[in-house]
Amino acid sequence: MSVKIAEVGNIIELKNGFQGIVEKVNENSVIVNLTYMKDFDSLGIEERTVVNHKRYKILNEA
């Protein structure tokens, strides 16, 4: 089973329910900007995170 890899600008959902916009695509992962979420400021998390291709699903393609 091949994993569908997100592209820059896609909106993805992480396994923990967080959502973000893909900023960079690497060989095994993507860098995601989490400030897309409405409640980002109240979560107290970093603005960006690295996510393995197996650990997200694409919600909206750019």
C-alpha positions in Angstrom: 0.0 0.0 0.0 1.5 3.3 -1.0 1.1 6.4 1.1 -0.3 9.5 -0.6 2.2 12.3 0.0 1.0 15.8 0.7 2.2 18.7 -1.3 3.1 22.3 -0.3 -0.1 24.2 0.5 -2.2 21.1 1.4 -4.2 21.1 4.6 -3.5 17.9 6.6 -4.8 16.3 9.8 -2.3 14.7 12.1 -3.0 11.5 14.1 -3.5 13.7 17.3 -6.3 15.7 15.6 -4.2 18.8 15.0 -4.5 20.4 11.5 -2.0 22.5 9.6 -0.7 23.6 6.2 2.2 21.8 4.6 5.2 24.2 4.2 7.9 21.8 3.0 7.9 18.2 1.7 10.9 16.0 2.6 11.7 12.4 1.6 10.1 10.8 4.7 8.1 13.7 6.2 6.5 17.1 5.9 6.9 20.3 7.8 3.5 21.6 8.9 2.5 25.1 10.1 0.0 24.6 12.9 -1.1 28.2 13.2 -3.8 27.3 10.7 -5.9 26.0 13.6 -8.5 28.5 15.1 -7.5 27.6 18.7 -3.8 27.5 18.1 -3.0 30.3 20.5 -4.7 28.6 23.4 -2.9 25.3 22.8 0.6 26.4 23.8 2.3 24.4 21.1 5.1 25.2 18.6 4.2 26.9 15.4 5.7 24.1 13.2 6.2 20.4 13.5 7.6 17.5 11.4 5.3 14.7 10.6 6.1 11.3 8.9 4.1 10.6 5.7 2.4 7.7 7.5 1.0 9.9 10.3 -1.3 12.3 8.6 -4.2 12.4 6.2 -4.8 15.0 3.5 -8.0 17.1 4.1 -7.8 19.7 1.4 -5.4 19.7 -1.6 -4.0 23.0 -2.7 
